[in-house]
Amino acid sequence: MEMHRVTTGQRRSVGEPLGVWLIGARGAVATTTIVGAIALRHGHTGTVGLVTESDPFRASGLAPLDALVFGGHDLLDTPLVKAAHALCRDVGPLAPELVRLVEDELATSEQHLRPAPAIVEGQRPREFVSAVQRDLDEFRAASGARRVIVVNLATTEPLPAADVLALDLDGFERRLDLPGAQVPTSALYAYAAMDMDVPYVNFTPSVGASLTGLQALAQLRGVPHAGRDGKTGETLLKSALAPMFRMRSLQVRSWVGFNVLGNADGLALSDPTIAASKTESKGKVVPSILGYEPHTLVRIDYVPTLGDWKTAWDLIQFEGFLRTPMTLQFTWQGADSALAAPLVLDLVRLVDLAASRGERGGLGHLAFFFKSPVSCEVHDLAEQYALLCQHVKGA
Ligand SMILES: NC(=O)c1ccc[n+]([C@@H]2O[C@H](COP(=O)([O-])OP(=O)(O)OC[C@H]3O[C@@H](n4cnc5c(N)ncnc54)[C@H](O)[C@@H]3O)[C@@H](O)[C@H]2O)c1
């Protein structure tokens, strides 16, 4: 099949739609993102929480929010309207009256959602890749969007074996043609997108485009990608507070964090093999900012009655002058999907801008949004913000 290849290094024209393909399109974050975009378009809500609507970014030529057209894949077929009502208070962040206002348009967004292609036992992984590419191509034609950005919002996967992580591009492509070969679905999606010159964003802790071979593919094709694992709660606070201990020369002796949440993400993370992906990306931030390794612990537990309301309690023991022992504790209570959804909108606009400018490979300047940033070792939130502002203004 002749694939339509899109547009890195090209600016979208005024009024042209920007396609956003969500993997996990009926999940909590995706539904909140779509509801939020519709609500913003009609002035039913304000722009609080959107970084790209704040001052340094407003004049940087980002796609207008009303240019976004959503499509996507999910394993479930729950209608978006039903998914949105399920996220109403007290379970999630959405006000029932807001959902009622956007119901008609939510129903219209169904036209671009498709069932995720099945992974059939014994099949060559390339068949899955081709099925994804066919759906992306159809979405582009149906939506009129020359540029589409793929965003992974699917359930977190277990970490793959070390040999998969290290596969180079040749090794990865050989595996695509081996019947029954195991390749993480997030990596197959990342390959499918970037092989069509479609930028890819990984909001989850799954591997996605971070495999060695896929980073090479992004460079080869000149496609930008961003990830990994959106920084929305406890880790956001860590990356803001740990620099204070470093700057004041206070010695952190231990930093332990206990997270409880009750949504489907919380349920998935109650499987220890899946939680390993998340705790790995949450655990690196503090030592990397401090420059030494205090005792650290990250726990995530599922409490169904909390719904989308995530609570993090962190206990930080530290030493001051004369080795005086002191303690900081914080409690963070947030609606998981309301923290994540504006970042998805920000990322789509910023990745579109990067693609217009012909930027390729891992977008290190987007580290501000992620727990395990690609192509950037900086974890300090203020430094990440400065990098982002400088990059967006500078180029
Ligand atoms: N909410 C946050 O603050 C936050 C922060 C960082 C990362 N994340 C990550 O974002 C992702 C989404 O979170 P959520 O709360 O929306 O979870 P969710 O469980 O509500 O939604 C995930 C959706 O993905 C679908 N799905 C699973 N496997 C799929 C596949 N192979 N193809 C297509 N669809 C698939 C599921 O059916 C579900 O609808 C999770 O990986 C989570 O860890 C969330």
The ligand as an SDF file (V2000), in Angstrom:
LIG
                    3D

 44 48  0  0  0  0  0  0  0  0999 V2000
   -2.7810   10.3780   34.8980 N   0  0  0  0  0  0  0  0  0  0  0  0
   -1.5460   10.7150   35.0910 C   0  0  0  0  0  0  0  0  0  0  0  0
   -1.2520   11.6700   35.8150 O   0  0  0  0  0  0  0  0  0  0  0  0
   -0.4440    9.9670   34.3840 C   0  0  0  0  0  0  0  0  0  0  0  0
    0.8800   10.4020   34.5560 C   0  0  0  0  0  0  0  0  0  0  0  0
    1.8890    9.7190   33.8970 C   0  0  0  0  0  0  0  0  0  0  0  0
    1.5990    8.6350   33.0960 C   0  0  0  0  0  0  0  0  0  0  0  0
    0.3220    8.2270   32.9640 N   0  0  0  0  0  0  0  0  0  0  0  0
    0.0850    7.0520   32.1340 C   0  0  0  0  0  0  0  0  0  0  0  0
   -0.8970    7.3230   31.1530 O   0  0  0  0  0  0  0  0  0  0  0  0
   -1.5200    6.0840   30.7740 C   0  0  0  0  0  0  0  0  0  0  0  0
   -3.0260    6.2690   30.7530 C   0  0  0  0  0  0  0  0  0  0  0  0
   -3.5190    6.4850   32.0600 O   0  0  0  0  0  0  0  0  0  0  0  0
   -5.1070    6.4040   32.3050 P   0  0  0  0  0  0  0  0  0  0  0  0
   -5.3250    6.8290   33.7060 O   0  0  0  0  0  0  0  0  0  0  0  0
   -5.8200    7.0620   31.1800 O   0  0  0  0  0  0  0  0  0  0  0  0
   -5.3170    4.8380   32.2010 O   0  0  0  0  0  0  0  0  0  0  0  0
   -6.6590    4.0680   31.7460 P   0  0  0  0  0  0  0  0  0  0  0  0
   -6.4870    2.6720   32.2220 O   0  0  0  0  0  0  0  0  0  0  0  0
   -7.8780    4.8210   32.1560 O   0  0  0  0  0  0  0  0  0  0  0  0
   -6.6000    4.1180   30.1440 O   0  0  0  0  0  0  0  0  0  0  0  0
   -5.7740    3.3010   29.3850 C   0  0  0  0  0  0  0  0  0  0  0  0
   -6.5340    2.8810   28.1490 C   0  0  0  0  0  0  0  0  0  0  0  0
   -5.6320    2.1720   27.3050 O   0  0  0  0  0  0  0  0  0  0  0  0
   -6.3640    1.1170   26.6890 C   0  0  0  0  0  0  0  0  0  0  0  0
   -5.3870    0.1530   26.1610 N   0  0  0  0  0  0  0  0  0  0  0  0
   -4.6570   -0.7580   26.8430 C   0  0  0  0  0  0  0  0  0  0  0  0
   -3.8320   -1.4260   26.0080 N   0  0  0  0  0  0  0  0  0  0  0  0
   -4.0390   -0.9060   24.7710 C   0  0  0  0  0  0  0  0  0  0  0  0
   -3.4930   -1.1730   23.4990 C   0  0  0  0  0  0  0  0  0  0  0  0
   -2.5720   -2.1190   23.3150 N   0  0  0  0  0  0  0  0  0  0  0  0
   -3.9410   -0.4580   22.4390 N   0  0  0  0  0  0  0  0  0  0  0  0
   -4.8930    0.5000   22.5980 C   0  0  0  0  0  0  0  0  0  0  0  0
   -5.4460    0.7910   23.7900 N   0  0  0  0  0  0  0  0  0  0  0  0
   -5.0210    0.1040   24.8610 C   0  0  0  0  0  0  0  0  0  0  0  0
   -7.2630    0.5970   27.8010 C   0  0  0  0  0  0  0  0  0  0  0  0
   -8.3320   -0.1610   27.2810 O   0  0  0  0  0  0  0  0  0  0  0  0
   -7.7070    1.9080   28.4510 C   0  0  0  0  0  0  0  0  0  0  0  0
   -8.9000    2.4020   27.8770 O   0  0  0  0  0  0  0  0  0  0  0  0
   -1.0210    5.0180   31.7760 C   0  0  0  0  0  0  0  0  0  0  0  0
    0.0220    4.2810   31.1940 O   0  0  0  0  0  0  0  0  0  0  0  0
   -0.4730    5.8750   32.9170 C   0  0  0  0  0  0  0  0  0  0  0  0
    0.5300    5.2140   33.6660 O   0  0  0  0  0  0  0  0  0  0  0  0
   -0.7170    8.8600   33.5760 C   0  0  0  0  0  0  0  0  0  0  0  0
  1  2  1  0
  2  3  2  0
  2  4  1  0
  4  5  1  0
  4 44  2  0
  5  6  2  0
  6  7  1  0
  7  8  2  0
  8  9  1  0
  8 44  1  0
  9 10  1  0
  9 42  1  0
 10 11  1  0
 11 12  1  0
 11 40  1  0
 12 13  1  0
 13 14  1  0
 14 15  2  0
 14 16  1  0
 14 17  1  0
 17 18  1  0
 18 19  2  0
 18 20  1  0
 18 21  1  0
 21 22  1  0
 22 23  1  0
 23 24  1  0
 23 38  1  0
 24 25  1  0
 25 26  1  0
 25 36  1  0
 26 27  1  0
 26 35  1  0
 27 28  2  0
 28 29  1  0
 29 30  1  0
 29 35  2  0
 30 31  1  0
 30 32  2  0
 32 33  1  0
 33 34  2  0
 34 35  1  0
 36 37  1  0
 36 38  1  0
 38 39  1  0
 40 41  1  0
 40 42  1  0
 42 43  1  0
M  CHG  2   8   1  16  -1
M  END
$$$$
